[in-house]
Amino acid sequence: MSPFERITRLVDMHQLIKQKGTGSPIEFARKLHISRSQLYNVKEELADYGAVIKYSRKQETFYYGNDFELTETVFWKREVEDFFKKKLSVQG
């Protein structure tokens, strides 16, 4: 998957969560055109960026348990951290 596709998937997931319009995990995966297991992988990636994602059985939707916002700064910070980790591991 290209970086553009990865970011697009994260943004799509973020928007559905913010709108509380995800539906069940199976419905959410269908909306993103991915498998249910891939859904949880992408969810974990958002968690790596600082999102606390919860699920309401009553409302049948995922929602944020914190004031998480997905911005270009979040992506930039992560990419820079990864770059330095790789660079330091090669030098060390």
LINKA-V881830 format. One record per pair of residues at least 12 apart in sequence whose C-alpha atoms are under 10 Angstrom apart, sorted by the first residue. I is the first residue (numbers start at 1). J is the second residue. D is the distance in Angstrom with one decimal. If there is no record, write none. Layout:
i: {I/I}
j: {J/J}
d: {D/D}
This chain:
i: {6/7/7/9/9/9/9/9/10/10/10/10/10/10/11/11/11/12/12/13/13/13/13/13/13/13/13/13/14/14/14/14/14/14/14/14/15/15/16/16/16/16/16/16/17/17/17/17/17/17/17/18/18/18/18/18/18/19/19/19/20/20/20/20/20/20/20/20/21/21/21/21/21/22/22/22/22/22/22/23/23/23/23/23/23/23/24/24/24/24/24/24/24/25/25/25/25/25/25/25/26/27/27/28/28/46/46/47/48/49/49/49/49/49/49/49/50/50/50/50/50/50/51/51/51/51/51/51/51/51/52/52/52/52/52/53/53/53/54}
j: {42/72/75/32/33/34/39/42/32/42/43/45/46/70/46/70/71/31/32/28/29/31/32/39/42/43/46/62/43/46/51/63/64/68/69/70/69/70/28/31/32/61/62/63/53/54/55/61/62/63/64/62/63/64/67/68/69/61/62/63/55/56/59/60/61/62/63/64/59/60/61/62/63/55/59/60/61/62/63/55/56/57/59/60/61/62/55/56/57/59/60/61/62/37/39/40/55/60/61/62/39/60/61/61/62/68/70/68/78/68/69/70/74/75/77/78/66/67/68/69/70/74/63/64/65/66/67/68/69/70/64/65/66/67/68/65/66/68/66}
d: {8.8/9.8/8.4/7.1/9.4/9.5/9.8/7.9/9.6/6.9/8.3/8.2/7.1/8.6/9.6/7.3/9.1/9.1/7.3/8.5/9.4/9.0/7.2/8.9/8.2/8.1/8.9/9.9/9.3/8.2/9.5/9.4/9.2/9.3/8.3/7.0/9.9/9.1/8.4/9.1/9.5/9.2/8.5/8.8/8.4/9.6/9.8/7.6/5.7/5.2/6.9/8.7/6.6/7.2/10.0/9.2/9.0/9.4/9.5/8.3/9.9/9.7/8.7/8.9/5.8/6.3/5.9/8.8/9.4/8.6/6.2/7.8/8.8/9.7/9.9/7.6/5.0/6.1/8.5/9.6/9.6/9.5/8.1/5.2/4.7/7.4/8.8/9.2/8.2/9.2/5.4/6.0/8.0/9.5/7.8/8.8/9.0/8.5/8.0/8.2/8.8/9.8/9.6/8.5/8.8/9.6/8.6/9.7/9.1/9.0/9.6/8.3/6.7/8.0/9.2/7.5/8.9/9.6/7.0/9.0/9.2/8.9/9.8/6.8/7.8/6.9/8.1/5.4/8.0/8.6/5.6/5.1/5.8/8.6/7.5/5.8/8.0/9.3/9.6}
